Amino acid sequence: MRINRAMDYIEVNLHRELTLREIAEYAWFSPYHFHRIFSGVTGETLAAFIRRLRLEKAASQLVACPGRSVTAIALDCGFSSSSVFSRCFRKQFGMTAVAWRGGGYRKECKTVRKNRQAANGPGDYDDPVDIGIQQRITGWNNEKTDRRIETMTVQQGKVEVRTLDEMIVAYVRHVGPYAGDSALFEGLFARLMRWAGPRGLLNRPDLKVLIVYHDNPDVTDHSKLRTSVCVTVPGDTEISGEIGRMTIPGGKYACGYFELKSDEFQGAWDDMCGRWLPDSGWQPDDRPCFELYLNDHTHHPEGKHIVEICVPVKPL
């Protein structure tokens, strides 16, 4: 879908000024029609979508990077000045960026989590992730140090920091709640495989299958969460219809190896973000997280998914 192509372009260019014409042309739309089509598909104007992504990116960075100034984060997220950012942030989150960083984010995260649990059922989002964020704020990793954990065993698996290559993927995207909905992901994968199979893309020896999470589930409203089920493809692969193509950046990732039943994924994410990350000497980087699938769970004797949870990181 060309609107997804526009979203992907916006996501990787949030740090700079973006124009309607530039985005429309990248997504193969006439600028005259693009704004109306974008609003009709997404339910947001183009300007509102860009502003929301910038604010959500900033909100995550304020918590994950306590050593960076508010102004530096605002400029890095594409705002023209700290004053513009401050007005937009207060309007979006009902508090200043300083108050958010100082602990106000917990109220917002709990509200988002409560709303999502009402839609998806209890137990989808637990406190360890929030605890991990709090630990980063209160100074567990605020001291300068050269000590970084490259390998560590957490509750259910082993985490290693590795340098991953850039990946070009074809994807089917879902916008909306997804936590605990295994049927949703099975349907998304089925649609992607029906497209990839006849094109011989599933027989490649270097094939990778993954799910990309574009948004922070503790900040973004559950109705706007974006997730993409993907397979790696050659760079010249032609796409059409609902299938999109994007590039997943390479670089340093904390990769946690897990063998999970369908209802154990949140616990594994909690281990990564709430237990490993706060005391690792690393901090989250501004790239999407993803799950890399290493098996077909229907062939596992216990029906388990063998996965690597990959979180982009950079040194503190």
C-alpha positions in Angstrom: 0.0 0.0 0.0 1.4 3.4 -1.0 0.2 5.0 2.2 2.5 2.6 4.2 5.3 3.7 1.9 4.6 7.3 2.9 4.6 6.3 6.6 7.9 4.5 6.3 9.5 7.5 4.6 8.2 9.8 7.3 9.5 7.5 10.1 13.1 7.5 8.9 13.1 11.3 8.2 11.4 12.7 11.3 14.6 14.5 12.3 14.3 17.0 9.4 11.8 19.2 7.7 9.3 17.3 5.5 7.0 18.7 2.9 3.7 17.3 1.5 5.1 17.3 -2.0 8.2 15.4 -1.0 6.2 12.7 0.8 3.6 12.5 -1.9 6.1 12.0 -4.7 8.0 9.3 -2.7 4.7 7.4 -2.3 3.8 7.9 -6.0 0.8 10.2 -5.4 -0.1 13.5 -6.8 0.4 16.2 -4.1 -3.1 17.5 -5.0 -4.8 14.3 -3.9 -2.3 12.9 -1.4 -3.4 14.8 1.7 -7.0 13.8 1.3 -6.2 10.1 0.7 -3.7 10.0 3.6 -6.3 11.4 6.0 -9.0 9.0 4.7 -6.8 6.0 5.2 -5.2 6.9 8.5 -7.8 9.0 10.2 -5.2 11.7 10.8 -4.0 14.7 8.7 -0.5 14.4 7.4 0.7 17.2 9.7 -1.0 15.5 12.8 0.6 12.2 12.0 4.1 13.7 11.7 3.7 15.7 14.8 2.4 12.7 16.8 5.3 10.5 15.7 7.8 13.2 16.6 6.2 13.7 20.0 6.1 9.9 20.8 9.7 9.6 19.7 10.6 12.4 22.0 8.6 11.0 24.9 10.5 7.7 24.6 13.8 9.4 24.4 13.1 11.6 27.4 12.8 8.5 29.5 15.4 6.2 27.9 18.1 8.9 27.6 18.1 10.8 30.9 21.5 12.4 30.2 20.3 14.2 27.1 18.8 17.7 27.3 15.2 18.4 26.4 16.3 20.8 23.8 18.7 18.3 22.1 15.9 15.7 22.0 13.4 18.2 20.6 15.7 19.2 17.8 16.7 15.6 17.1 13.0 14.7 16.7 12.5 17.4 14.1 11.1 20.3 16.0 12.2 23.8 14.9 12.8 25.0 18.5 12.4 24.0 22.1 9.5 26.4 22.5 7.5 24.9 19.7 8.3 21.4 21.1 7.2 22.5 24.7 3.8 23.7 23.5 3.1 20.6 21.4 4.3 18.2 24.1 2.1 19.8 26.8 -0.9 19.7 24.5 -0.3 16.0 23.6 0.5 14.7 27.1 -1.0 17.2 29.4 2.4 18.0 31.1 5.8 19.5 30.4 8.6 17.4 29.0 10.5 18.0 32.3 7.5 16.7 34.3 7.2 13.7 32.0 10.9 12.8 32.4 10.6 13.3 36.2 8.0 10.6 36.6 4.9 11.9 35.0 5.2 9.4 32.1 4.2 6.6 34.6 0.7 8.1 34.8 0.4 8.2 31.0 1.8 4.7 30.6 -0.6 3.3 33.1 -3.5 5.0 31.3 -2.5 3.6 28.0 -1.9 0.1 29.5 -5.3 0.2 31.2 -7.0 1.1 28.0 -5.2 -1.7 26.2 -6.0 -4.3 28.8 -9.7 -3.3 28.6 -9.6 -4.1 24.9 -7.3 -7.2 25.0 -7.8 -8.7 28.5 -5.6 -8.6 31.6 -2.0 -9.6 31.8 -0.9 -8.3 28.4 1.3 -5.5 29.9 3.0 -5.8 33.3 5.1 -3.6 35.4 8.7 -4.8 34.8 9.1 -2.7 31.7 8.0 0.4 33.6 10.3 -0.6 36.4 13.2 -0.8 34.0 12.4 2.7 32.7 12.2 4.0 36.3 15.6 2.5 37.1 17.2 4.3 34.2 15.6 7.6 35.3 16.6 7.3 39.0 20.3 6.8 38.2 21.2 3.2 37.9 23.1 4.0 34.7 23.7 7.7 35.1 27.3 7.3 36.2 29.8 7.4 33.4 31.3 3.9 32.8 33.0 1.9 30.2 31.5 -1.3 31.5 29.0 -2.8 29.1 27.4 -6.2 29.2 27.8 -7.9 25.9 26.3 -11.2 27.0 24.0 -12.0 29.9 21.5 -14.7 30.8 18.0 -13.3 31.7 15.0 -15.2 33.1 14.1 -17.1 30.0 17.0 -16.7 27.6 20.4 -15.4 26.7 21.1 -11.8 25.5 24.0 -10.8 23.2 24.9 -7.5 21.7 25.6 -8.0 18.1 26.1 -5.9 14.9 23.4 -6.8 12.5 23.4 -6.1 8.8 20.7 -3.9 7.1 17.7 -6.0 5.9 15.4 -5.3 3.0 12.0 -6.8 3.7 8.5 -7.2 2.2 5.7 -6.8 4.7 2.0 -6.8 5.5 1.1 -4.1 8.1 -1.5 -4.0 10.8 -2.6 -0.8 12.5 -4.3 -1.2 15.9 -4.1 -3.4 19.0 -2.2 -6.6 18.7 -1.2 -7.8 22.2 -2.0 -11.4 22.9 -3.8 -11.8 19.5 -2.2 -14.9 18.0 -5.0 -15.2 15.4 -4.2 -11.7 14.1 -0.5 -12.6 13.5 -1.4 -15.9 11.9 -3.6 -14.1 9.5 -1.0 -11.5 8.7 1.6 -14.2 8.1 -0.8 -16.2 5.9 -1.4 -13.2 3.7 2.3 -12.5 3.4 3.2 -16.1 2.6 0.5 -16.4 -0.1 2.3 -13.5 -1.8 5.9 -14.7 -1.2 5.4 -18.4 -1.9 4.6 -18.2 -5.7 7.4 -15.8 -6.2 10.0 -18.3 -4.9 11.0 -16.0 -2.0 10.5 -18.6 0.7 13.1 -21.0 -0.7 16.0 -18.6 -0.4 18.8 -19.9 2.0 19.2 -16.5 3.6 15.5 -16.0 4.3 14.6 -14.3 7.5 11.1 -14.0 9.0 10.3 -11.2 11.5 7.8 -8.9 13.1 8.7 -5.2 13.4 7.2 -3.0 16.0 7.2 0.6 14.9 5.7 2.3 18.0 6.3 2.3 21.8 3.2 0.5 23.2 3.5 2.5 26.5 3.2 5.8 24.7 1.2 5.3 21.5 -2.6 4.8 21.7 -3.4 1.2 21.0 -5.6 2.1 18.1 -2.6 3.6 16.3 0.1 1.0 17.0 1.8 -0.1 13.8 3.3 -3.6 13.4 4.6 -5.3 10.3 5.1 -9.0 9.6 8.0 -9.4 7.2 10.2 -11.6 5.1 13.6 -10.6 3.7 13.7 -10.1 0.0 16.3 -9.1 -2.7 16.5 -5.3 -3.2 14.9 -5.5 -6.7 11.8 -7.4 -5.6 8.7 -5.9 -7.2 5.8 -5.3 -4.8 2.2 -4.4 -5.3 -1.2 -4.2 -3.5 -1.1 -4.5 0.2 2.5 -5.7 0.2 5.1 -3.0 1.2 8.9 -2.9 1.1 11.2 -1.2 3.6 14.7 -1.3 4.9 15.5 -2.3 8.5 18.7 -0.4 9.5 21.7 -2.4 10.5 23.8 -1.6 13.6 24.1 -2.7 17.2 21.2 -4.8 18.6 20.7 -6.6 21.9 19.5 -10.0 20.7 17.7 -12.2 23.2 17.2 -15.9 22.4 14.0 -17.4 23.7 11.8 -20.5 23.2 8.3 -19.3 23.9 4.7 -20.4 24.0 2.2 -17.9 22.4 1.3 -16.4 25.8 4.9 -15.9 27.0 6.1 -13.2 24.7 5.4 -10.3 27.0 7.5 -12.0 29.8 10.4 -12.2 27.4 10.1 -8.5 26.4 10.0 -7.7 30.1 13.2 -9.6 30.7 14.9 -7.7 27.8 13.7 -4.2 28.6 13.0 -4.4 32.4 15.8 -6.6 33.6 18.6 -6.8 31.1 18.7 -3.3 29.7 18.7 -1.1 32.8 22.0 -2.5 34.1 23.6 -3.4 30.8 25.6 -0.2 30.1 23.5 0.2 26.9 20.5 2.5 26.1 17.8 2.1 23.4 18.7 3.5 20.0 16.3 5.2 17.6 15.5 2.2 15.3 12.6 -0.2 15.4 12.5 -3.3 17.6 11.7 -6.6 16.0 11.3 -10.3 16.7 13.3 -12.7 14.4 11.6 -16.1 14.0 13.9 -19.1 13.8 11.4 -21.9 13.4 7.9 -22.9 12.4 6.2 -23.3 15.8 3.7 -25.8 14.3 6.7 -28.3 13.9 8.0 -27.8 17.5 7.1 -30.7 19.8 5.8 -28.2 22.4 4.4 -25.7 19.9 7.0 -23.2 20.9 8.3 -20.2 18.9 12.1 -20.0 18.8 12.8 -16.3 18.4 15.3 -13.6 18.9 14.0 -10.4 20.3 16.1 -7.6 18.9 16.3 -4.2 20.6 18.5 -1.5 18.9 21.1 -0.2 21.4 23.9 2.3 21.7 26.4 3.0 24.5 25.4 5.2 27.4 
